Structures are given as C-alpha cells and as structure tokens.
Amino acid sequence: MLSRIAESLFWIGRYVERADDTARILDAWLARLLEDPWSDEDRGGRAMLSILGAPAPGEGRVTAAAVLDVLAFDADNPSAIAGALSAARDNARGARETISSEMWECLNVTWHSLPARRLAADRLGPAVYLAFVRERAAVLAGLAESTMSRDDGWRFLVLGRSLERVDMTARMLSIQVEARPDHPAWRTVLRACGADESFLRTHGGTVRADRVVEFLLHDRLFPRSALHALTTAEQCLLELDPFVERAGVHDAARRPIGQVRTRLEYTESGSLLADLPVHLERLKDACAAASAAVTDRYFPESAPVSWAHEEVF
C-alpha cells in the first residue's frame, strides 16, 4: 500500500474518533453544568481546555460558549470538532480509491452539514450539534465495518482510531482526577464514554469512582476501555508487520503500546484510582510515542501530527 494512502486512512481514523470523543466530553460537561448549578463554569472551562490541549481564550472569565467556540466550532483547529471533521474529509479525498463511496459520502455530507448545525446550535443549544457529530461518527464507523476489506487499509484505519480512543479515554478521566470518589461527576464520565448502560449491567446501580476507573481502563469486553483499545492497536501493528523477532520487540510503534498495555493489564484494580494520574500520563505518552513511530516507519515523508501539548518521541 502507498504510504500516502496508509497515512490518510490512519488519520481518518484518528480525526473522526477525536471529533466523536470531543463531542462526548463536551456534551457530558454541559449536562453537568445544568445538573449542578454550583459548578464553577470558569474553572471547569479552563480545565477542559487544558486537558484537551487548547489555550484559554483571553484573560477574562471562560464561559461555556467560549469553550464551544474553541473545542467545537473552530474549523481551522484539527483538535476541535469542526476542524477534525474537515481534516478527516481532506484525508478521505486522498484515499478515494481505498475507502468505499458510502464512507466518502458520509464524510462529505457531514462536512457540508456542519454550518447548518452550527446555526441550529445557536438557536436550540449545543446539544443539537454534538448529537449530530456523534451520530455521524457512528454512521461512518458502521460503514467502514461493513464496506471495507480487512486488509492493510483497514488496519491503518482501526489503528488510528484505537490510538485516539486510548488517548481520549485518558483525557476524559483526567477531568475527574480531583473529584471525590462519591461525586456524581463519575456517572457523567460513564455517559461521556457511552458506558453508562454497560457499566450498570456489569456492576449494578452503585457508581463508585474505583469501579468507574476499573471499567474504563481495565475492562476487556467494553470497546472504549483503554485495555481493549490498546489490545486492538497492538494486534493491528502485529498484522501490519507479522514478523516475530527471536529476541525482544524491535517495532518502535508496538513496543510502547505493548509495554503500557502489559503494565495496565497486570496492575491490581484496587490501586488504579490511587495512582490514576500516573496511569493516564503513561497512556497518553505511549499513544504519542506509537503515533510518532508509525509516522516514521510508514509515512516517512510526513511530519507527525500531534496534540498541541503532546511531545513527539
């Protein structure tokens, strides 16, 4: 496969997942503001911008509208929803011969519909815009699942999606690091990850911080858990380069993913919450290192794309 096509598919997976997860985070945060009138909007907005790698807009008070302008509606910023979907569409144009026509139409229609959805959000509230983004991301994922051959192109798409999912799950949990173990915000995290019903079926009606962290980091069956996404990414990398070394692992992309996956998998569940910041930083660092290594190996003529505050190893 041409490196140009592989790179486009990798970043389609990352950008669409980024738009989806950012919409989930913003939707959950806005719901929390409505449910808890005593929430500090300025402090929460600054924390949201910091965790998602965006600078605070000016010196004044940060409002929910300002956060949405930066993280949802900025079409020039690939870390924002509109910018990520625009970047995904641009990459899809470069991979038209590999993706299905249905996938291209989905991304193209989504991109063209964003201005109208922005106007609707101004009239009816941001939930309209965020729900549309989540729905379209789900449609694209379904089309990819049902129309793409399980070849290297598929593996690059899933690899990009899985790395972004690990990174965004870590960022979602980072927002709640300082929350009390019994704070209702932990239920908000589950909703943001689409894990509310799966969690309740697994653990019952009691939502505790330690169980939420265990479910979103450790659960092997939930597709948005960090462990599940890491396992998927590692499998994609192994299939892209099936040669098994006699000693050690020389794949610079698979090594950090395998290391953090093994460390996380064999960490005692009861200690996850106490050391949560450490685990989350390891996850984000491993994703940054793996993304840079994939770029160096498979897309050697391209500069790695990273979050604003992400180090490239």
BATI-378802 format. One line per field, with one value per residue (C-alpha): residue number from 1; residue in three letters; x, y, z. Coordinates in steps of 0.25 Angstrom, whole numbers. Layout:
num	(NUM,...)
residuo	(Ala,...)
u	(X,...)
v	(Y,...)
w	(Z,...)
This chain:
num	(1,2,3,4,5,6,7,8,9,10,11,12,13,14,15,16,17,18,19,20,21,22,23,24,25,26,27,28,29,30,31,32,33,34,35,36,37,38,39,40,41,42,43,44,45,46,47,48,49,50,51,52,53,54,55,56,57,58,59,60,61,62,63,64,65,66,67,68,69,70,71,72,73,74,75,76,77,78,79,80,81,82,83,84,85,86,87,88,89,90,91,92,93,94,95,96,97,98,99,100,101,102,103,104,105,106,107,108,109,110,111,112,113,114,115,116,117,118,119,120,121,122,123,124,125,126,127,128,129,130,131,132,133,134,135,136,137,138,139,140,141,142,143,144,145,146,147,148,149,150,151,152,153,154,155,156,157,158,159,160,161,162,163,164,165,166,167,168,169,170,171,172,173,174,175,176,177,178,179,180,181,182,183,184,185,186,187,188,189,190,191,192,193,194,195,196,197,198,199,200,201,202,203,204,205,206,207,208,209,210,211,212,213,214,215,216,217,218,219,220,221,222,223,224,225,226,227,228,229,230,231,232,233,234,235,236,237,238,239,240,241,242,243,244,245,246,247,248,249,250,251,252,253,254,255,256,257,258,259,260,261,262,263,264,265,266,267,268,269,270,271,272,273,274,275,276,277,278,279,280,281,282,283,284,285,286,287,288,289,290,291,292,293,294,295,296,297,298,299,300,301,302,303,304,305,306,307,308,309,310,311,312,313)
residuo	(Met,Leu,Ser,Arg,Ile,Ala,Glu,Ser,Leu,Phe,Trp,Ile,Gly,Arg,Tyr,Val,Glu,Arg,Ala,Asp,Asp,Thr,Ala,Arg,Ile,Leu,Asp,Ala,Trp,Leu,Ala,Arg,Leu,Leu,Glu,Asp,Pro,Trp,Ser,Asp,Glu,Asp,Arg,Gly,Gly,Arg,Ala,Met,Leu,Ser,Ile,Leu,Gly,Ala,Pro,Ala,Pro,Gly,Glu,Gly,Arg,Val,Thr,Ala,Ala,Ala,Val,Leu,Asp,Val,Leu,Ala,Phe,Asp,Ala,Asp,Asn,Pro,Ser,Ala,Ile,Ala,Gly,Ala,Leu,Ser,Ala,Ala,Arg,Asp,Asn,Ala,Arg,Gly,Ala,Arg,Glu,Thr,Ile,Ser,Ser,Glu,Met,Trp,Glu,Cys,Leu,Asn,Val,Thr,Trp,His,Ser,Leu,Pro,Ala,Arg,Arg,Leu,Ala,Ala,Asp,Arg,Leu,Gly,Pro,Ala,Val,Tyr,Leu,Ala,Phe,Val,Arg,Glu,Arg,Ala,Ala,Val,Leu,Ala,Gly,Leu,Ala,Glu,Ser,Thr,Met,Ser,Arg,Asp,Asp,Gly,Trp,Arg,Phe,Leu,Val,Leu,Gly,Arg,Ser,Leu,Glu,Arg,Val,Asp,Met,Thr,Ala,Arg,Met,Leu,Ser,Ile,Gln,Val,Glu,Ala,Arg,Pro,Asp,His,Pro,Ala,Trp,Arg,Thr,Val,Leu,Arg,Ala,Cys,Gly,Ala,Asp,Glu,Ser,Phe,Leu,Arg,Thr,His,Gly,Gly,Thr,Val,Arg,Ala,Asp,Arg,Val,Val,Glu,Phe,Leu,Leu,His,Asp,Arg,Leu,Phe,Pro,Arg,Ser,Ala,Leu,His,Ala,Leu,Thr,Thr,Ala,Glu,Gln,Cys,Leu,Leu,Glu,Leu,Asp,Pro,Phe,Val,Glu,Arg,Ala,Gly,Val,His,Asp,Ala,Ala,Arg,Arg,Pro,Ile,Gly,Gln,Val,Arg,Thr,Arg,Leu,Glu,Tyr,Thr,Glu,Ser,Gly,Ser,Leu,Leu,Ala,Asp,Leu,Pro,Val,His,Leu,Glu,Arg,Leu,Lys,Asp,Ala,Cys,Ala,Ala,Ala,Ser,Ala,Ala,Val,Thr,Asp,Arg,Tyr,Phe,Pro,Glu,Ser,Ala,Pro,Val,Ser,Trp,Ala,His,Glu,Glu,Val,Phe)
u	(0,5,9,0,-12,-8,-6,-19,-26,-19,-23,-37,-38,-32,-39,-53,-50,-45,-58,-67,-60,-59,-74,-76,-67,-74,-88,-85,-78,-90,-100,-92,-93,-108,-110,-100,-103,-92,-82,-71,-72,-59,-51,-57,-56,-41,-39,-46,-37,-25,-27,-31,-19,-25,-21,-31,-38,-32,-31,-46,-55,-56,-71,-77,-79,-65,-61,-70,-64,-50,-53,-66,-67,-53,-52,-37,-33,-31,-33,-47,-59,-61,-46,-45,-56,-51,-37,-43,-51,-38,-31,-43,-41,-27,-31,-44,-38,-37,-50,-64,-72,-82,-71,-67,-82,-83,-71,-75,-89,-85,-75,-85,-96,-87,-90,-105,-104,-96,-107,-117,-108,-109,-124,-127,-114,-101,-107,-112,-99,-92,-102,-101,-86,-87,-98,-89,-77,-85,-90,-76,-71,-83,-80,-65,-69,-78,-71,-56,-48,-40,-26,-15,-24,-34,-23,-18,-32,-34,-20,-22,-36,-31,-19,-28,-38,-28,-23,-37,-41,-29,-33,-48,-43,-33,-44,-49,-36,-39,-53,-58,-60,-75,-77,-88,-78,-73,-86,-84,-71,-78,-89,-78,-71,-85,-82,-94,-103,-91,-85,-99,-101,-87,-87,-101,-107,-95,-86,-73,-60,-52,-61,-63,-48,-46,-57,-51,-37,-37,-50,-46,-60,-64,-59,-56,-48,-33,-29,-38,-33,-18,-20,-27,-16,-5,-12,-13,2,5,-3,4,17,15,30,33,46,54,58,51,42,48,36,37,22,18,27,21,7,11,18,7,-3,4,7,-8,-13,-5,-8,-17,-30,-31,-19,-23,-31,-20,-9,-19,-11,1,-6,-13,0,6,-5,-4,11,10,0,9,21,14,8,21,27,16,19,34,32,21,19,34,32,21,23,15,2,1,-8,-3,3,7,22,27,37)
v	(0,14,22,33,25,18,31,37,25,25,40,38,28,38,50,44,38,51,58,48,47,62,63,53,61,74,68,62,75,83,73,74,89,89,78,85,100,102,97,107,110,117,107,95,102,105,90,85,94,90,75,76,84,97,111,119,130,143,147,149,139,126,123,110,118,121,107,102,113,107,92,90,101,105,99,103,95,80,78,84,76,84,84,69,66,75,69,55,59,65,51,44,51,46,32,31,19,11,15,12,22,21,25,37,42,41,50,59,61,62,73,81,80,86,101,98,90,102,111,101,101,116,115,102,99,92,78,78,80,70,59,61,59,46,41,43,37,25,24,25,14,5,8,5,-8,-13,-8,-9,-21,-26,-22,-13,-1,-6,-8,6,12,4,6,21,20,11,20,33,25,22,36,42,32,36,51,48,42,53,63,56,53,63,59,52,37,39,51,50,54,40,36,47,41,28,35,42,29,23,13,16,4,-6,-1,-3,-17,-21,-14,-11,2,7,16,18,24,12,3,14,15,0,-1,9,5,-10,-16,-26,-26,-11,-6,8,3,7,-8,-12,-1,-4,-19,-15,-5,-15,-26,-16,-13,-28,-31,-20,-26,-41,-44,-48,-45,-56,-47,-35,-26,-16,-10,4,6,-7,-6,5,0,-14,-8,1,-10,-20,-11,-7,-21,-26,-15,-18,-12,-7,2,9,20,24,25,30,42,33,23,33,40,27,24,38,37,23,27,39,30,20,30,37,23,19,32,30,16,16,31,35,48,53,61,54,61,63,70,84,80,66,62,54,44)
w	(0,-3,9,5,5,18,25,20,26,39,41,36,48,58,53,53,67,72,67,73,87,88,85,96,106,103,104,117,123,118,125,138,138,136,147,157,158,168,158,155,140,138,146,138,125,127,132,119,110,117,117,102,99,95,101,109,101,107,121,125,130,122,118,113,100,99,101,90,80,83,84,75,65,61,46,46,58,56,71,70,65,52,49,52,42,32,33,32,19,13,16,10,-3,-3,-1,-10,-17,-4,4,0,-7,4,14,5,4,19,22,11,15,30,26,17,28,40,37,37,50,56,53,59,71,73,73,80,88,86,89,75,69,78,76,61,61,70,61,48,54,58,43,38,47,43,28,30,37,26,14,15,13,25,18,22,19,29,39,38,40,52,57,57,63,74,78,78,87,97,97,98,109,117,115,119,132,135,136,149,155,167,168,181,180,182,173,163,152,151,145,135,131,128,120,112,108,105,116,125,122,120,134,141,135,140,153,157,161,170,163,171,166,167,159,148,147,146,136,127,128,131,124,113,107,106,93,98,110,110,111,99,90,93,90,77,73,77,68,56,58,58,46,38,42,45,46,60,65,72,84,88,80,70,65,71,70,76,88,95,93,98,110,115,111,120,131,131,130,141,151,162,160,174,172,159,166,175,164,153,149,147,139,130,127,123,113,107,106,99,89,85,84,76,67,64,62,52,44,44,39,29,25,25,17,26,39,51,55,70,80,84,97,92,92,80,83)
